[in-house]
Amino acid sequence: MMRGRTTELGKRRIPTAGYGRLDAGENAGDHSRSTQIATIQEFVKNSEELEYIDTYFDLNFAETDFQRPDFIRMMDDVRRKKIGCIVVKDLSRFGRNFLEAGYYIETIFPFLGIRLISVSDHFDSSRKKDMDELTVSMKKMAASLFSRELSRKIWDSFQEKKQKGLAGGNFAPFGYLRNPQTLRNEVDPEMALYVQLIYQWKLLGASFGDIAERLELLGVPTPRQRLYQLGLVKTPQEGKWNVSTLRVILSNQTYVGDTVSNKTSQALFAGQEKVLVAPKDWIITPHTHPAIIARDDFERVQELNGERAERIRQGRLGSRKKRRPQKDELQGLVYCAECGARMEYERLPYSVPEEKKIGYYVCKAPDMTKACRGHRIAERVLKTWLCGQRPPQGVGESGAQSGDPAAGSESAGNLRKSVPDFDASYSYIKRITVSNENELGVEWKERRIDL
């Protein structure tokens, strides 16, 4: 029979237990045994409803395990009606297994007529508002735990597929079809020929641009367009064959019959976002499906790709070294009027000696499908135009329109000779903008360019 002293108004006080817990290896601090007990006892002392009868404290037991000696002793006293209320410093001291803790708070304690109070959380199970808020929190916690567990199971499934050499990703590479039953790649007879042509053209010395142009002339669908033809995507992606697409095809080991996985890793349940994995940690399973490209041809293409990448790297490095002492007077001011991307200064072509290179502002549209990507204007042409070195209307034997620096101008004629693609550069002036021309300063309106 539950007993307790009565208040001044004659109302019986509730026999109250103080419960605390400290994990093994946990830094005590504010959670030390003395701090927890003192907090609980002070709270009960200031309450007109509660009467403190005993302390229950578990030390060095797992935070998620409710099989703790003093917790079991306390629950036995609850069942013997010795306790009507349990007070904890905060809910984490009651237990960090929120699902099981929630089951005690929402189901077991109400059934046994037990009131639970958390001092620091200002929680009192006798208040309906507190219980409603706790229920919502528990549901959110359960959903979060379920999501994490589901994420872990999906991750485990992917890891198992990788170890078995099963193809990953939503779609097979261009030139293959994905068998939905076996999850293996099978040859797409209509497109495999073009994959072989791409590799042969590369081995014969064709550039990425040449290969893309040939594929366009043959009317070969891009990988995205092929997926649309197969009914695997709802909308075809507009655009043409480009360097980015060809680079992927010409470096994909899948074409020699191997399955390459674990190129990226993601474990949401562990808080890990998608990251690239070093090639040494890739999982390569050989001979999992029919090859389209001979292995020695593939390896030779990788050598050519590496040589090209190194030439470009060295060329850009040399260009940067050359540009360091130079001042880019239009830095951050020139933008493409078609896509809005900032045009970057480059000295081209990379493959020629520095003294033969010409400075250009090049459109670096982030979208590879943009037609303006790669369009460029010679630095000297742009600066000449900005300086206003243009003949009056009607001047020039060719009868050129006003604003053409190439018409009726001896200096512009010299410029035309020194810039191989002068006409293309000047025509592109109509498709570029200069951000805030006021930033150029008065000196630009007064200076002249030495042609």
C-alpha positions as CSV (number, residue, x, y, z in Angstrom):
1,M,0.0,0.0,0.0
2,M,1.5,3.4,-1.1
3,R,2.0,5.7,1.9
4,G,3.2,9.2,2.3
5,R,2.9,12.2,4.6
6,T,0.1,14.6,4.2
7,T,0.3,18.3,3.3
8,E,-1.0,21.2,5.4
9,L,-4.2,21.0,3.4
10,G,-4.6,17.3,4.2
11,K,-3.5,16.0,0.8
12,R,-1.3,13.0,0.8
13,R,2.2,13.6,-0.6
14,I,3.4,11.3,-3.3
15,P,6.3,8.8,-2.3
16,T,9.1,9.8,-4.7
17,A,12.2,8.1,-5.9
18,G,15.3,9.8,-7.3
19,Y,16.9,7.9,-10.1
20,G,20.3,8.6,-11.7
21,R,22.8,6.9,-14.0
22,L,26.4,7.4,-15.1
23,D,27.8,5.5,-18.1
24,A,31.1,3.7,-18.1
25,G,33.9,6.0,-19.2
26,E,31.5,9.0,-19.3
27,N,33.0,12.3,-18.2
28,A,30.9,13.1,-15.1
29,G,30.9,16.9,-15.0
30,D,27.3,18.1,-14.5
31,H,26.2,14.4,-14.6
32,S,28.2,13.3,-11.5
33,R,26.4,11.2,-9.0
34,S,26.4,13.9,-6.3
35,T,25.2,16.6,-8.8
36,Q,22.3,14.4,-10.0
37,I,21.2,13.4,-6.5
38,A,21.5,17.0,-5.2
39,T,19.4,18.4,-8.1
40,I,16.7,15.8,-7.6
41,Q,16.5,16.2,-3.8
42,E,16.4,20.0,-4.1
43,F,13.5,19.8,-6.5
44,V,11.5,17.4,-4.3
45,K,12.3,19.5,-1.2
46,N,10.7,22.5,-2.9
47,S,7.7,20.6,-4.0
48,E,4.4,20.5,-2.0
49,E,3.3,17.3,-3.7
50,L,6.3,15.1,-3.3
51,E,8.0,13.2,-0.5
52,Y,11.5,11.8,-1.1
53,I,11.9,8.2,0.1
54,D,14.9,6.7,-1.6
55,T,17.7,7.1,-4.1
56,Y,18.4,4.6,-7.0
57,F,21.7,5.1,-9.0
58,D,23.4,2.9,-11.6
59,L,27.1,3.4,-12.2
60,N,29.1,2.1,-15.2
61,F,26.2,0.4,-17.1
62,A,25.5,0.7,-20.9
63,E,23.4,3.7,-21.7
64,T,20.9,1.8,-23.9
65,D,20.5,-1.2,-21.5
66,F,17.6,-1.1,-19.0
67,Q,18.8,-4.2,-17.3
68,R,20.6,-2.2,-14.6
69,P,20.6,-3.3,-10.9
70,D,19.2,-0.2,-9.3
71,F,16.7,0.4,-12.1
72,I,15.4,-3.2,-11.6
73,R,15.2,-2.6,-7.8
74,M,13.3,0.7,-8.3
75,M,10.8,-1.1,-10.7
76,D,10.3,-3.8,-8.1
77,D,9.5,-1.1,-5.5
78,V,7.1,0.5,-8.0
79,R,5.2,-2.8,-8.4
80,R,5.1,-3.1,-4.6
81,K,3.4,0.3,-4.5
82,K,6.2,1.9,-2.5
83,I,6.8,4.6,-5.2
84,G,4.3,6.9,-6.9
85,C,6.7,9.3,-8.7
86,I,10.2,9.0,-10.2
87,V,12.4,12.2,-10.6
88,V,15.5,12.3,-12.8
89,K,17.9,15.2,-13.5
90,D,17.2,14.9,-17.2
91,L,15.7,12.3,-19.5
92,S,19.0,11.1,-20.8
93,R,19.8,9.9,-17.3
94,F,16.7,7.7,-17.5
95,G,17.9,6.1,-20.7
96,R,19.3,7.0,-24.1
97,N,17.5,4.2,-25.9
98,F,14.7,6.6,-26.8
99,L,12.4,3.9,-28.2
100,E,12.5,1.8,-25.0
101,A,12.5,4.9,-22.8
102,G,9.4,6.1,-24.6
103,Y,7.7,2.8,-24.1
104,Y,8.2,3.1,-20.3
105,I,7.0,6.7,-20.2
106,E,4.0,6.3,-22.5
107,T,2.9,2.8,-21.7
108,I,4.3,1.1,-18.6
109,F,4.3,4.1,-16.2
110,P,0.7,5.2,-17.0
111,F,-0.4,1.6,-16.5
112,L,1.3,1.4,-13.1
113,G,0.1,4.9,-12.2
114,I,3.7,6.3,-12.0
115,R,4.5,9.9,-12.6
116,L,7.8,10.8,-14.2
117,I,9.5,14.2,-13.8
118,S,12.7,15.5,-15.5
119,V,14.0,18.5,-13.7
120,S,16.3,20.0,-16.5
121,D,13.8,19.2,-19.3
122,H,10.9,20.7,-17.4
123,F,9.0,17.6,-18.2
124,D,6.1,16.2,-16.0
125,S,4.1,13.2,-17.3
126,S,1.1,14.4,-15.3
127,R,0.8,17.3,-17.8
128,K,-1.0,16.4,-21.0
129,K,0.9,19.0,-23.0
130,D,4.2,17.5,-22.0
131,M,3.1,14.0,-22.9
132,D,1.8,15.1,-26.3
133,E,5.1,16.9,-27.1
134,L,7.0,13.8,-26.0
135,T,4.9,11.6,-28.2
136,V,5.7,13.8,-31.2
137,S,9.4,13.7,-30.4
138,M,9.3,10.0,-30.0
139,K,7.6,9.5,-33.4
140,K,10.2,11.7,-35.0
141,M,13.0,9.8,-33.3
142,A,11.5,6.5,-34.4
143,A,11.2,7.7,-38.0
144,S,14.8,8.9,-37.8
145,L,16.0,5.6,-36.5
146,F,14.0,3.7,-39.1
147,S,15.4,5.9,-41.8
148,R,19.0,5.2,-40.6
149,E,18.4,1.5,-40.3
150,L,16.9,1.5,-43.9
151,S,19.9,3.4,-45.1
152,R,22.2,0.9,-43.5
153,K,20.4,-2.0,-45.1
154,I,20.5,-0.3,-48.5
155,W,24.2,0.3,-48.0
156,D,24.8,-3.3,-47.0
157,S,22.9,-4.4,-50.2
158,F,25.1,-2.2,-52.4
159,Q,28.3,-3.5,-50.8
160,E,27.1,-7.1,-51.4
161,K,26.4,-6.3,-55.1
162,K,29.8,-4.7,-55.4
163,Q,31.6,-7.8,-54.0
164,K,29.6,-10.0,-56.4
165,G,30.6,-7.9,-59.4
166,L,27.0,-6.9,-60.2
167,A,26.6,-3.8,-62.3
168,G,25.7,-0.6,-60.3
169,G,23.9,2.6,-61.3
170,N,20.5,3.1,-62.8
171,F,21.6,2.5,-66.4
172,A,24.2,0.6,-68.4
173,P,27.0,2.5,-70.1
174,F,26.5,3.6,-73.8
175,G,26.8,0.4,-75.9
176,Y,25.3,-1.9,-73.3
177,L,21.8,-2.8,-72.0
178,R,21.2,-3.8,-68.4
179,N,19.5,-7.2,-67.8
180,P,17.0,-6.5,-65.0
181,Q,17.0,-10.1,-63.8
182,T,20.8,-10.8,-63.7
183,L,21.9,-7.2,-63.2
184,R,24.6,-7.8,-65.8
185,N,25.5,-5.7,-68.8
186,E,24.6,-7.1,-72.2
187,V,25.8,-5.7,-75.6
188,D,23.5,-3.3,-77.3
189,P,24.0,-4.4,-80.9
190,E,22.9,-1.1,-82.4
191,M,25.3,1.1,-80.4
192,A,28.3,-1.2,-79.7
193,L,29.6,-0.5,-83.2
194,Y,29.9,3.2,-82.5
195,V,31.8,2.5,-79.3
196,Q,34.3,0.5,-81.3
197,L,34.5,3.4,-83.9
198,I,35.1,5.9,-81.1
199,Y,38.1,3.8,-79.9
200,Q,39.5,3.2,-83.3
201,W,39.3,6.9,-84.3
202,K,41.1,7.7,-81.1
203,L,43.8,5.2,-81.8
204,L,44.2,6.7,-85.3
205,G,44.9,10.1,-83.8
206,A,41.5,11.8,-84.1
207,S,40.8,14.6,-81.5
208,F,37.8,14.7,-79.3
209,G,36.4,17.4,-81.5
210,D,36.9,15.3,-84.7
211,I,35.2,12.3,-83.1
212,A,32.2,14.4,-81.9
213,E,31.8,15.9,-85.4
214,R,31.9,12.4,-87.1
215,L,29.3,11.1,-84.7
216,E,27.0,14.0,-85.4
217,L,27.4,13.5,-89.2
218,L,26.4,9.9,-88.7
219,G,23.4,10.8,-86.7
220,V,24.5,8.7,-83.7
221,P,22.3,9.4,-80.6
222,T,24.0,10.7,-77.5
223,P,23.9,8.4,-74.5
224,R,21.0,10.3,-73.0
225,Q,19.1,10.2,-76.3
226,R,19.7,6.5,-76.5
227,L,18.1,6.0,-73.1
228,Y,15.1,8.0,-74.4
229,Q,14.9,5.7,-77.4
230,L,14.8,2.7,-75.1
231,G,12.1,4.3,-73.0
232,L,14.3,4.5,-69.9
233,V,14.0,8.2,-69.5
234,K,11.0,10.4,-70.2
235,T,12.7,13.3,-71.9
236,P,15.6,13.4,-74.3
237,Q,18.4,15.8,-73.3
238,E,19.1,18.4,-76.0
239,G,22.7,18.7,-77.1
240,K,25.4,17.2,-79.1
241,W,28.3,14.9,-78.7
242,N,30.9,16.7,-76.6
243,V,34.3,16.3,-75.0
244,S,32.9,15.4,-71.6
245,T,30.8,12.5,-73.0
246,L,33.6,11.1,-75.1
247,R,36.1,11.3,-72.2
248,V,33.8,9.1,-70.1
249,I,33.4,6.5,-72.8
250,L,37.2,6.5,-73.6
251,S,38.1,5.9,-70.0
252,N,35.4,3.3,-69.0
253,Q,36.9,-0.1,-68.2
254,T,33.4,-1.6,-68.5
255,Y,34.0,-1.9,-72.3
256,V,36.7,-4.6,-71.8
257,G,34.2,-6.8,-69.9
258,D,35.1,-5.8,-66.3
259,T,32.7,-4.4,-63.7
260,V,34.2,-1.5,-61.9
261,S,32.4,-0.4,-58.7
262,N,33.0,1.5,-55.5
263,K,34.1,4.6,-57.4
264,T,32.0,6.6,-54.9
265,S,30.9,6.0,-51.4
266,Q,28.0,7.2,-49.4
267,A,26.7,6.1,-46.0
268,L,23.9,8.4,-44.9
269,F,23.3,6.3,-41.7
270,A,26.8,7.2,-40.6
271,G,26.5,10.8,-41.7
272,Q,28.8,10.4,-44.7
273,E,27.9,12.3,-47.8
274,K,28.8,11.1,-51.3
275,V,32.6,11.2,-51.8
276,L,35.0,10.0,-54.5
277,V,37.0,6.9,-53.8
278,A,40.7,6.6,-54.8
279,P,41.3,4.3,-57.8
280,K,43.3,2.0,-55.6
281,D,40.2,1.2,-53.5
282,W,37.9,0.5,-56.5
283,I,36.4,-2.9,-56.7
284,I,37.2,-4.5,-60.1
285,T,35.6,-7.8,-61.1
286,P,37.0,-9.0,-64.4
287,H,35.1,-10.9,-67.2
288,T,31.6,-10.3,-65.9
289,H,30.0,-9.5,-69.3
290,P,30.9,-9.5,-73.0
291,A,33.6,-7.1,-74.0
292,I,33.2,-4.5,-76.7
293,I,36.8,-3.3,-76.8
294,A,39.9,-5.4,-76.8
295,R,41.9,-4.9,-73.6
296,D,45.1,-3.9,-75.3
297,D,43.3,-1.2,-77.3
298,F,41.7,0.1,-74.1
299,E,45.1,0.3,-72.4
300,R,46.6,2.1,-75.3
301,V,43.8,4.7,-75.3
302,Q,44.4,5.3,-71.6
303,E,48.0,6.0,-72.4
304,L,47.0,8.5,-75.1
305,N,44.5,10.1,-72.7
306,G,47.3,10.4,-70.1
307,E,49.7,11.9,-72.6
308,R,47.1,14.4,-73.7
309,A,46.2,15.3,-70.2
310,E,49.9,15.9,-69.4
311,R,50.4,18.1,-72.4
312,I,47.4,20.2,-71.4
313,R,48.6,20.4,-67.9
314,Q,52.0,21.5,-68.9
315,G,50.6,24.0,-71.4
316,R,48.3,25.5,-68.8
317,L,51.2,25.6,-66.3
318,G,53.4,27.4,-68.7
319,S,50.5,29.8,-69.6
320,R,50.0,30.6,-66.0
321,K,53.7,31.3,-65.4
322,K,53.7,33.6,-68.4
323,R,50.7,35.4,-67.2
324,R,51.8,35.9,-63.6
325,P,53.9,39.1,-64.4
326,Q,51.1,40.4,-66.7
327,K,48.2,42.4,-65.4
328,D,44.8,41.2,-66.7
329,E,43.2,44.6,-67.0
330,L,39.8,43.2,-67.7
331,Q,39.8,40.5,-64.9
332,G,36.3,39.8,-63.7
333,L,34.7,42.2,-66.2
334,V,34.1,40.2,-69.4
335,Y,31.0,38.0,-69.5
336,C,29.3,35.9,-72.2
337,A,26.1,37.6,-73.3
338,E,24.6,34.3,-74.3
339,C,25.0,32.3,-71.1
340,G,26.2,34.9,-68.6
341,A,29.3,32.9,-67.6
342,R,32.5,34.9,-66.9
343,M,35.0,34.7,-69.7
344,E,38.5,33.6,-68.6
345,Y,41.8,34.7,-69.9
346,E,43.9,32.0,-71.6
347,R,47.0,32.0,-73.8
348,L,46.5,29.7,-76.7
349,P,47.1,27.3,-78.2
350,Y,48.7,25.3,-75.4
351,S,50.9,23.2,-77.7
352,V,52.9,26.0,-79.3
353,P,55.9,27.9,-77.8
354,E,55.0,30.8,-75.5
355,E,56.2,33.4,-77.9
356,K,53.7,32.2,-80.5
357,K,50.7,32.1,-78.2
358,I,47.9,34.7,-78.3
359,G,45.8,35.9,-75.4
360,Y,42.1,35.1,-75.5
361,Y,39.0,35.6,-73.4
362,V,37.2,32.2,-73.5
363,C,33.6,31.4,-72.5
364,K,33.6,28.8,-69.7
365,A,29.9,28.0,-69.7
366,P,29.4,25.4,-66.9
367,D,26.8,23.6,-69.1
368,M,28.7,21.5,-71.6
369,T,25.7,21.6,-74.0
370,K,25.8,25.4,-74.3
371,A,26.7,26.3,-77.9
372,C,28.7,29.3,-76.7
373,R,31.0,27.3,-74.5
374,G,34.6,27.6,-75.9
375,H,33.8,30.8,-77.9
376,R,36.6,33.2,-77.6
377,I,37.7,36.7,-78.5
378,A,41.3,37.8,-78.9
379,E,42.5,40.0,-76.1
380,R,43.9,42.6,-78.4
381,V,40.7,42.8,-80.5
382,L,38.6,43.3,-77.4
383,K,40.9,46.0,-76.0
384,T,41.0,47.8,-79.3
385,W,37.2,47.8,-79.5
386,L,37.0,49.1,-75.9
387,C,39.4,51.9,-76.7
388,G,37.2,53.1,-79.4
389,Q,39.7,52.7,-82.2
390,R,37.0,52.6,-84.8
391,P,36.8,54.7,-88.0
392,P,33.8,57.0,-88.6
393,Q,30.8,55.7,-90.6
394,G,31.4,55.2,-94.3
395,V,35.2,55.3,-94.0
396,G,37.0,52.5,-95.8
397,E,37.2,51.1,-99.3
398,S,35.0,48.1,-98.4
399,G,32.2,50.4,-97.2
400,A,32.1,48.7,-93.8
401,Q,29.6,49.9,-91.3
402,S,30.4,52.1,-88.4
403,G,32.2,50.5,-85.5
404,D,34.2,47.9,-87.5
405,P,37.9,48.3,-86.6
406,A,38.9,46.3,-89.6
407,A,37.6,48.8,-92.2
408,G,39.7,51.6,-93.5
409,S,42.2,51.4,-90.7
410,E,45.9,50.7,-91.4
411,S,46.5,49.8,-87.7
412,A,43.5,47.5,-87.7
413,G,44.9,45.8,-90.8
414,N,48.1,45.0,-88.9
415,L,46.0,43.6,-86.1
416,R,44.1,41.4,-88.6
417,K,47.5,40.0,-89.8
418,S,48.7,39.3,-86.2
419,V,45.6,37.6,-85.0
420,P,44.8,34.5,-87.1
421,D,41.1,34.4,-86.2
422,F,40.6,38.1,-86.2
423,D,37.2,38.0,-88.1
424,A,35.8,35.4,-85.7
425,S,37.0,37.3,-82.7
426,Y,35.5,40.6,-83.9
427,S,32.2,39.0,-84.8
428,Y,32.0,37.6,-81.3
429,I,32.2,41.1,-79.9
430,K,28.5,41.4,-80.6
431,R,27.9,38.4,-78.2
432,I,29.9,39.6,-75.2
433,T,29.2,42.1,-72.6
434,V,31.4,44.1,-70.2
435,S,30.1,44.1,-66.7
436,N,29.7,47.7,-65.6
437,E,31.7,49.6,-68.1
438,N,32.1,52.5,-65.6
439,E,34.5,50.2,-63.7
440,L,36.9,50.4,-66.7
441,G,37.7,54.0,-65.7
442,V,38.3,57.1,-67.8
443,E,41.7,56.0,-68.9
444,W,40.1,53.3,-71.1
445,K,38.2,55.9,-73.1
446,E,41.4,57.9,-73.7
447,R,44.1,55.3,-74.2
448,R,45.2,53.7,-77.4
449,I,46.3,50.1,-78.1
450,D,49.7,49.6,-79.8
451,L,48.7,47.3,-82.7
